[in-house]
Amino acid sequence: MAHKPANAIAGEVIEALSLGELCRSCGVRAEWVVELVEEGIIDPEGRAPAAWRFSTVSITRVRTAWRLQHDLGINKAGIAVVLNLMDEREELRQRVRRLVHATSRRESDG
């Protein structure tokens, strides 16, 4: 089993990845990615593993999932919870930024 994620090439634009491309990019085995899909941690387009297409967001999620499991010993169900909480935190940060921006614009207009 590969353990180190491969580094992305700077400036490379990736629209969708196959299962093999995702595995190579993240340095993980296909079986492990299939388990992440089964757990709902990543959600590819397509019905069967051979036809799956992953978004670039999946690269980040797979790499983060790998670190959570191997560095912290979190199981896949726990990884799903952690990643969902991280997503919610990011959404809340964006909302706060928008509110701060809107508030500062109103104060400067007033």
LUMPAMAR-83591 format. One record per atom (N, C-alpha, C): x, z, y; atom name; residue number from 1. Coordinates in steps of 0.2 Angstrom, whole numbers, plus 2048, in hexadecimal, padded with zeros to 3 digits. Last residue first. Example, Ala and Ser with C-alpha at 12.3 -4.5 7.8 and 13.67 -1.06 7.14 Angstrom:
residues 2
+-----+-----+-----+----+-----+
!   x !   z !   y ! at !   i !
+-----+-----+-----+----+-----+
! 840 ! 823 ! 7F5 !  N !   2 !
! 844 ! 824 ! 7FB ! CA !   2 !
! 840 ! 827 ! 800 !  C !   2 !
! 842 ! 827 ! 7E4 !  N !   1 !
! 83E ! 827 ! 7EA ! CA !   1 !
! 842 ! 827 ! 7F0 !  C !   1 !
+-----+-----+-----+----+-----+
//
This chain:
residues 110
+-----+-----+-----+----+-----+
!   x !   z !   y ! at !   i !
+-----+-----+-----+----+-----+
! 78D ! 81B ! 912 !  N ! 110 !
! 789 ! 820 ! 916 ! CA ! 110 !
! 78C ! 823 ! 91C !  C ! 110 !
! 797 ! 815 ! 90C !  N ! 109 !
! 792 ! 811 ! 90F ! CA ! 109 !
! 78E ! 815 ! 914 !  C ! 109 !
! 79E ! 81F ! 905 !  N ! 108 !
! 7A2 ! 81B ! 90B ! CA ! 108 !
! 79D ! 816 ! 90F !  C ! 108 !
! 794 ! 823 ! 8FD !  N ! 107 !
! 797 ! 828 ! 902 ! CA ! 107 !
! 79B ! 824 ! 907 !  C ! 107 !
! 792 ! 818 ! 8F5 !  N ! 106 !
! 78D ! 81B ! 8F9 ! CA ! 106 !
! 790 ! 81F ! 8FE !  C ! 106 !
! 79F ! 817 ! 8EF !  N ! 105 !
! 79D ! 812 ! 8F3 ! CA ! 105 !
! 797 ! 814 ! 8F7 !  C ! 105 !
! 79F ! 823 ! 8E7 !  N ! 104 !
! 7A4 ! 822 ! 8ED ! CA ! 104 !
! 7A2 ! 81D ! 8F1 !  C ! 104 !
! 795 ! 821 ! 8DE !  N ! 103 !
! 795 ! 826 ! 8E3 ! CA ! 103 !
! 799 ! 825 ! 8E9 !  C ! 103 !
! 79A ! 816 ! 8D7 !  N ! 102 !
! 794 ! 815 ! 8DB ! CA ! 102 !
! 793 ! 81B ! 8E0 !  C ! 102 !
! 7A6 ! 81C ! 8D1 !  N ! 101 !
! 7A6 ! 816 ! 8D6 ! CA ! 101 !
! 7A0 ! 816 ! 8DA !  C ! 101 !
! 7A0 ! 826 ! 8CA !  N ! 100 !
! 7A4 ! 828 ! 8CF ! CA ! 100 !
! 7A5 ! 822 ! 8D4 !  C ! 100 !
! 798 ! 81E ! 8C1 !  N !  99 !
! 795 ! 823 ! 8C5 ! CA !  99 !
! 799 ! 825 ! 8CB !  C !  99 !
! 7A3 ! 817 ! 8BA !  N !  98 !
! 79E ! 814 ! 8BE ! CA !  98 !
! 79A ! 818 ! 8C3 !  C !  98 !
! 7A9 ! 822 ! 8B4 !  N !  97 !
! 7AD ! 81E ! 8B9 ! CA !  97 !
! 7A8 ! 81A ! 8BD !  C !  97 !
! 79F ! 827 ! 8AC !  N !  96 !
! 7A1 ! 82B ! 8B1 ! CA !  96 !
! 7A5 ! 827 ! 8B7 !  C !  96 !
! 79E ! 81C ! 8A3 !  N !  95 !
! 798 ! 81E ! 8A7 ! CA !  95 !
! 79A ! 822 ! 8AD !  C !  95 !
! 7AB ! 81C ! 89D !  N !  94 !
! 7A9 ! 817 ! 8A1 ! CA !  94 !
! 7A3 ! 818 ! 8A6 !  C !  94 !
! 7A9 ! 829 ! 897 !  N !  93 !
! 7AF ! 828 ! 89C ! CA !  93 !
! 7AD ! 822 ! 8A0 !  C !  93 !
! 79F ! 826 ! 88D !  N !  92 !
! 79E ! 82B ! 893 ! CA !  92 !
! 7A3 ! 82A ! 898 !  C !  92 !
! 7A6 ! 81C ! 885 !  N !  91 !
! 7A0 ! 81A ! 889 ! CA !  91 !
! 79F ! 81F ! 88F !  C !  91 !
! 7B0 ! 825 ! 880 !  N !  90 !
! 7B2 ! 81F ! 884 ! CA !  90 !
! 7AC ! 81C ! 888 !  C !  90 !
! 7A8 ! 82D ! 879 !  N !  89 !
! 7AC ! 830 ! 87E ! CA !  89 !
! 7AE ! 82A ! 883 !  C !  89 !
! 7A3 ! 824 ! 86F !  N !  88 !
! 79E ! 828 ! 874 ! CA !  88 !
! 7A2 ! 82A ! 87A !  C !  88 !
! 7AF ! 821 ! 868 !  N !  87 !
! 7AB ! 81C ! 86C ! CA !  87 !
! 7A6 ! 81F ! 871 !  C !  87 !
! 7B2 ! 82E ! 863 !  N !  86 !
! 7B7 ! 82B ! 868 ! CA !  86 !
! 7B3 ! 825 ! 86C !  C !  86 !
! 7A7 ! 830 ! 85B !  N !  85 !
! 7A8 ! 834 ! 860 ! CA !  85 !
! 7AD ! 831 ! 865 !  C !  85 !
! 7AA ! 825 ! 851 !  N !  84 !
! 7A4 ! 825 ! 855 ! CA !  84 !
! 7A4 ! 82A ! 85B !  C !  84 !
! 7B6 ! 82A ! 84C !  N !  83 !
! 7B6 ! 824 ! 850 ! CA !  83 !
! 7B0 ! 823 ! 854 !  C !  83 !
! 7B1 ! 836 ! 846 !  N !  82 !
! 7B6 ! 836 ! 84B ! CA !  82 !
! 7B6 ! 830 ! 850 !  C !  82 !
! 7A9 ! 831 ! 83C !  N !  81 !
! 7A6 ! 835 ! 841 ! CA !  81 !
! 7AB ! 836 ! 847 !  C !  81 !
! 7B1 ! 829 ! 835 !  N !  80 !
! 7AC ! 826 ! 838 ! CA !  80 !
! 7A9 ! 82A ! 83D !  C !  80 !
! 7BA ! 833 ! 830 !  N !  79 !
! 7BD ! 82E ! 834 ! CA !  79 !
! 7B7 ! 82A ! 838 !  C !  79 !
! 7B2 ! 83A ! 827 !  N !  78 !
! 7B4 ! 83D ! 82D ! CA !  78 !
! 7B7 ! 838 ! 832 !  C !  78 !
! 7B0 ! 830 ! 81E !  N !  77 !
! 7AA ! 833 ! 821 ! CA !  77 !
! 7AC ! 836 ! 828 !  C !  77 !
! 7BE ! 82F ! 819 !  N !  76 !
! 7BB ! 82A ! 81D ! CA !  76 !
! 7B4 ! 82C ! 820 !  C !  76 !
! 7C7 ! 83E ! 81E !  N !  75 !
! 7C4 ! 83A ! 819 ! CA !  75 !
! 7C0 ! 834 ! 81D !  C !  75 !
! 7D7 ! 842 ! 825 !  N !  74 !
! 7CF ! 842 ! 826 ! CA !  74 !
! 7CD ! 83D ! 821 !  C !  74 !
! 7E4 ! 845 ! 827 !  N !  73 !
! 7E1 ! 846 ! 820 ! CA !  73 !
! 7D9 ! 846 ! 821 !  C !  73 !
! 7EC ! 842 ! 831 !  N !  72 !
! 7E8 ! 848 ! 832 ! CA !  72 !
! 7E4 ! 849 ! 82B !  C !  72 !
! 7F3 ! 836 ! 82D !  N !  71 !
! 7F7 ! 83B ! 831 ! CA !  71 !
! 7F3 ! 842 ! 831 !  C !  71 !
! 7EA ! 82F ! 826 !  N !  70 !
! 7F1 ! 830 ! 823 ! CA !  70 !
! 7F4 ! 836 ! 827 !  C !  70 !
! 7DE ! 82E ! 82D !  N !  69 !
! 7DE ! 830 ! 826 ! CA !  69 !
! 7E5 ! 832 ! 824 !  C !  69 !
! 7E1 ! 82B ! 83A !  N !  68 !
! 7DD ! 831 ! 839 ! CA !  68 !
! 7DE ! 833 ! 831 !  C !  68 !
! 7E8 ! 81F ! 838 !  N !  67 !
! 7EC ! 825 ! 83A ! CA !  67 !
! 7E8 ! 82C ! 839 !  C !  67 !
! 7DE ! 817 ! 833 !  N !  66 !
! 7E4 ! 818 ! 82F ! CA !  66 !
! 7E8 ! 81F ! 831 !  C !  66 !
! 7D6 ! 817 ! 83E !  N !  65 !
! 7D3 ! 81A ! 838 ! CA !  65 !
! 7D9 ! 81C ! 833 !  C !  65 !
! 7DE ! 810 ! 847 !  N !  64 !
! 7DC ! 817 ! 849 ! CA !  64 !
! 7DA ! 81A ! 842 !  C !  64 !
! 7DE ! 804 ! 841 !  N !  63 !
! 7E4 ! 807 ! 842 ! CA !  63 !
! 7E3 ! 80F ! 843 !  C !  63 !
! 7D0 ! 801 ! 841 !  N !  62 !
! 7D4 ! 801 ! 83A ! CA !  62 !
! 7DA ! 805 ! 83B !  C !  62 !
! 7CE ! 800 ! 84F !  N !  61 !
! 7CA ! 805 ! 84A ! CA !  61 !
! 7CE ! 806 ! 844 !  C !  61 !
! 7D6 ! 7F5 ! 853 !  N !  60 !
! 7D7 ! 7FC ! 855 ! CA !  60 !
! 7D4 ! 801 ! 851 !  C !  60 !
! 7D0 ! 7EB ! 84B !  N !  59 !
! 7D8 ! 7ED ! 84A ! CA !  59 !
! 7D9 ! 7F4 ! 84D !  C !  59 !
! 7C3 ! 7EA ! 850 !  N !  58 !
! 7C5 ! 7ED ! 849 ! CA !  58 !
! 7CC ! 7EF ! 848 !  C !  58 !
! 7C4 ! 7E4 ! 85B !  N !  57 !
! 7C3 ! 7EB ! 85C ! CA !  57 !
! 7C4 ! 7EE ! 855 !  C !  57 !
! 7C5 ! 7D6 ! 858 !  N !  56 !
! 7CB ! 7DA ! 859 ! CA !  56 !
! 7CA ! 7E1 ! 85A !  C !  56 !
! 7B9 ! 7D5 ! 84A !  N !  55 !
! 7BB ! 7D4 ! 851 ! CA !  55 !
! 7C2 ! 7D8 ! 852 !  C !  55 !
! 7BA ! 7CC ! 83A !  N !  54 !
! 7BB ! 7D2 ! 83E ! CA !  54 !
! 7BC ! 7D1 ! 845 !  C !  54 !
! 7B1 ! 7C4 ! 82E !  N !  53 !
! 7B5 ! 7C3 ! 834 ! CA !  53 !
! 7B4 ! 7CA ! 838 !  C !  53 !
! 7AF ! 7C1 ! 81C !  N !  52 !
! 7AF ! 7C6 ! 822 ! CA !  52 !
! 7B3 ! 7C3 ! 828 !  C !  52 !
! 7B0 ! 7B9 ! 811 !  N !  51 !
! 7AD ! 7B6 ! 817 ! CA !  51 !
! 7AD ! 7BB ! 81D !  C !  51 !
! 7B5 ! 7C2 ! 808 !  N !  50 !
! 7B8 ! 7BB ! 809 ! CA !  50 !
! 7B6 ! 7B8 ! 80F !  C !  50 !
! 7AB ! 7CC ! 808 !  N !  49 !
! 7B2 ! 7CD ! 80A ! CA !  49 !
! 7B6 ! 7C7 ! 80C !  C !  49 !
! 79B ! 7C6 ! 80D !  N !  48 !
! 7A0 ! 7C8 ! 808 ! CA !  48 !
! 7A7 ! 7C8 ! 80B !  C !  48 !
! 794 ! 7C4 ! 819 !  N !  47 !
! 791 ! 7C7 ! 814 ! CA !  47 !
! 796 ! 7CA ! 80F !  C !  47 !
! 798 ! 7C5 ! 82B !  N !  46 !
! 798 ! 7C2 ! 824 ! CA !  46 !
! 796 ! 7C7 ! 81F !  C !  46 !
! 7A1 ! 7D0 ! 836 !  N !  45 !
! 79C ! 7CA ! 835 ! CA !  45 !
! 79D ! 7C7 ! 82E !  C !  45 !
! 7A5 ! 7E1 ! 832 !  N !  44 !
! 7A7 ! 7DA ! 833 ! CA !  44 !
! 7A0 ! 7D6 ! 833 !  C !  44 !
! 7A7 ! 7F0 ! 839 !  N !  43 !
! 7A1 ! 7EC ! 837 ! CA !  43 !
! 7A3 ! 7E4 ! 838 !  C !  43 !
! 7AE ! 800 ! 834 !  N !  42 !
! 7AE ! 7F9 ! 837 ! CA !  42 !
! 7A9 ! 7F5 ! 835 !  C !  42 !
! 7A7 ! 80B ! 82F !  N !  41 !
! 7AC ! 80C ! 834 ! CA !  41 !
! 7AE ! 805 ! 838 !  C !  41 !
! 79F ! 80A ! 824 !  N !  40 !
! 79C ! 809 ! 82B ! CA !  40 !
! 7A1 ! 80A ! 830 !  C !  40 !
! 7A3 ! 80C ! 817 !  N !  39 !
! 7A2 ! 812 ! 81B ! CA !  39 !
! 79F ! 811 ! 822 !  C !  39 !
! 7A6 ! 7FE ! 814 !  N !  38 !
! 7A1 ! 802 ! 811 ! CA !  38 !
! 79F ! 808 ! 814 !  C !  38 !
! 7B1 ! 7FC ! 81D !  N !  37 !
! 7AB ! 7F9 ! 81E ! CA !  37 !
! 7A5 ! 7FC ! 81B !  C !  37 !
! 7BA ! 805 ! 817 !  N !  36 !
! 7B8 ! 806 ! 81E ! CA !  36 !
! 7B2 ! 803 ! 81F !  C !  36 !
! 7BB ! 7FE ! 80A !  N !  35 !
! 7B9 ! 805 ! 80B ! CA !  35 !
! 7B6 ! 807 ! 812 !  C !  35 !
! 7C2 ! 7F3 ! 80F !  N !  34 !
! 7BB ! 7F2 ! 80C ! CA !  34 !
! 7B8 ! 7F9 ! 80C !  C !  34 !
! 7CE ! 7F8 ! 813 !  N !  33 !
! 7CA ! 7F6 ! 818 ! CA !  33 !
! 7C2 ! 7F5 ! 815 !  C !  33 !
! 7D3 ! 7FB ! 806 !  N !  32 !
! 7D2 ! 801 ! 80B ! CA !  32 !
! 7CD ! 7FF ! 810 !  C !  32 !
! 7D4 ! 7EF ! 800 !  N !  31 !
! 7D0 ! 7F4 ! 7FD ! CA !  31 !
! 7CE ! 7F9 ! 802 !  C !  31 !
! 7DE ! 7E9 ! 808 !  N !  30 !
! 7D7 ! 7E7 ! 809 ! CA !  30 !
! 7D2 ! 7EC ! 806 !  C !  30 !
! 7EA ! 7F5 ! 810 !  N !  29 !
! 7E8 ! 7F1 ! 80A ! CA !  29 !
! 7E0 ! 7EF ! 80B !  C !  29 !
! 7F3 ! 7F2 ! 820 !  N !  28 !
! 7EF ! 7F6 ! 81B ! CA !  28 !
! 7EC ! 7F2 ! 815 !  C !  28 !
! 7F8 ! 7EE ! 82C !  N !  27 !
! 7FC ! 7F0 ! 827 ! CA !  27 !
! 7F9 ! 7F5 ! 822 !  C !  27 !
! 7F1 ! 7E7 ! 836 !  N !  26 !
! 7F1 ! 7EF ! 836 ! CA !  26 !
! 7F5 ! 7F2 ! 831 !  C !  26 !
! 7F3 ! 7DA ! 833 !  N !  25 !
! 7F4 ! 7DC ! 83A ! CA !  25 !
! 7F4 ! 7E4 ! 83A !  C !  25 !
! 7EF ! 7D9 ! 826 !  N !  24 !
! 7F6 ! 7D8 ! 828 ! CA !  24 !
! 7F8 ! 7DB ! 82F !  C !  24 !
! 7E2 ! 7DC ! 827 !  N !  23 !
! 7E6 ! 7E0 ! 823 ! CA !  23 !
! 7ED ! 7DF ! 825 !  C !  23 !
! 7DD ! 7D1 ! 82F !  N !  22 !
! 7DC ! 7D8 ! 831 ! CA !  22 !
! 7E1 ! 7DD ! 82D !  C !  22 !
! 7E0 ! 7C7 ! 826 !  N !  21 !
! 7E3 ! 7C7 ! 82D ! CA !  21 !
! 7E3 ! 7CE ! 82F !  C !  21 !
! 7D8 ! 7C9 ! 81B !  N !  20 !
! 7DF ! 7C9 ! 81A ! CA !  20 !
! 7E3 ! 7CA ! 821 !  C !  20 !
! 7CB ! 7C8 ! 822 !  N !  19 !
! 7CD ! 7CF ! 81F ! CA !  19 !
! 7D5 ! 7CF ! 81E !  C !  19 !
! 7CD ! 7BF ! 831 !  N !  18 !
! 7CB ! 7C0 ! 82A ! CA !  18 !
! 7CD ! 7C7 ! 828 !  C !  18 !
! 7C8 ! 7C2 ! 842 !  N !  17 !
! 7CD ! 7C3 ! 83D ! CA !  17 !
! 7CA ! 7C2 ! 836 !  C !  17 !
! 7C6 ! 7BA ! 852 !  N !  16 !
! 7C3 ! 7BD ! 84C ! CA !  16 !
! 7C8 ! 7BD ! 846 !  C !  16 !
! 7CE ! 7B8 ! 85D !  N !  15 !
! 7C7 ! 7B9 ! 85E ! CA !  15 !
! 7C4 ! 7BC ! 858 !  C !  15 !
! 7DD ! 7BD ! 866 !  N !  14 !
! 7DA ! 7BD ! 85F ! CA !  14 !
! 7D2 ! 7BD ! 860 !  C !  14 !
! 7EA ! 7B9 ! 86F !  N !  13 !
! 7E3 ! 7B9 ! 86F ! CA !  13 !
! 7E0 ! 7B8 ! 868 !  C !  13 !
! 7F9 ! 7C1 ! 873 !  N !  12 !
! 7F6 ! 7BD ! 86E ! CA !  12 !
! 7EE ! 7BE ! 86F !  C !  12 !
! 801 ! 7C8 ! 87C !  N !  11 !
! 7FD ! 7C3 ! 87E ! CA !  11 !
! 7F9 ! 7BF ! 879 !  C !  11 !
! 80C ! 7CE ! 86F !  N !  10 !
! 80A ! 7CE ! 876 ! CA !  10 !
! 806 ! 7C8 ! 879 !  C !  10 !
! 806 ! 7CF ! 85F !  N !   9 !
! 80B ! 7CB ! 863 ! CA !   9 !
! 808 ! 7CC ! 86A !  C !   9 !
! 805 ! 7E0 ! 858 !  N !   8 !
! 802 ! 7D9 ! 85A ! CA !   8 !
! 807 ! 7D6 ! 85F !  C !   8 !
! 80E ! 7E7 ! 84A !  N !   7 !
! 80D ! 7E6 ! 852 ! CA !   7 !
! 80A ! 7E0 ! 853 !  C !   7 !
! 806 ! 7EE ! 83C !  N !   6 !
! 80A ! 7E9 ! 83F ! CA !   6 !
! 809 ! 7E9 ! 846 !  C !   6 !
! 806 ! 7FF ! 836 !  N !   5 !
! 803 ! 7F9 ! 839 ! CA !   5 !
! 808 ! 7F4 ! 83C !  C !   5 !
! 80C ! 804 ! 827 !  N !   4 !
! 80E ! 803 ! 82E ! CA !   4 !
! 80A ! 7FD ! 831 !  C !   4 !
! 809 ! 804 ! 819 !  N !   3 !
! 808 ! 80A ! 81D ! CA !   3 !
! 808 ! 809 ! 825 !  C !   3 !
! 803 ! 7FC ! 80B !  N !   2 !
! 807 ! 7FC ! 811 ! CA !   2 !
! 804 ! 801 ! 816 !  C !   2 !
! 804 ! 800 ! 7FA !  N !   1 !
! 800 ! 800 ! 800 ! CA !   1 !
! 804 ! 800 ! 806 !  C !   1 !
+-----+-----+-----+----+-----+
//
